[in-house]
């Protein structure tokens, strides 16, 4: 597997890990942030951050895995 692919997979796994495996660690009502319980704020913030992380994974994949001659991008 190429270097860029590994970095992209690691970046893509971050939102999954934080939304699935970290939920029991942040499952609390207090503190209230922006009027939302902490758990709801946690989920909402990761939903907003996920596209940016996946964009970084895309650019990482594109930068490190340059197509060879004769291949399409």
N, C-alpha and C positions, 0 to 999 in steps of 0.2 A: 504494500500500500504506500502511496506517495505521501510526502511530508504534509502538503496542503490538505490532503484528504483527512489525515489524522487530526490536524488542528481544527478543521471544519466539523468533524464528528464530535470532538470535545466541546467546541463552542455550542453545537446544536444540542448536546446533552445537558448543558447547564440549566436551561429553563425546565426541561423535563424533571431533572433531579430536584430542583427547588420547588416545583409544583406538586410532585408526588411524594418524595421521601422527606422533605423538610416540613411538611404540613403538621405532623404531630409535634414538632419542636416549637412551632409558632402558634399553636392552637390555643389562643387566649382572647378574651374580650378586651381586657385592659392592656395597653393604653388605647385610647380612642384617637385616631388620627384623621383629620378632616371630617369628623363626624362618623367615621366608619370604625367598626371593631377591627382590631389589629389583623386578624385572620383575613377578613375581606379586603383590607388595604393591601396585605401581602399578595394575595391572588391578583388583585387588580393591577398592582404595580408590575408584576411579572408578565401579565398579559400585555401591558404597554411596552415593556422592555424586550420581549421576545422578538419582534420584528427587527429591532436594531441588532440584536445578537445574531440573528440569522443572516442579516445583511453583512455583518462582519465575517461570518463563516463563508458566505458566497465570495466576498472579495479575497479572503484567504485562499480559498480553493482556486480562484481564478489567477491569483498572483503566483502561486507555487507550482501549479500544474499547467504549464504553458503547452498548448496543443502542438503536436509534432507536424512536420510538413505533410500536407495532403489530408490532414484531419480537419473536420469542421469544429468551430467553437461551440 
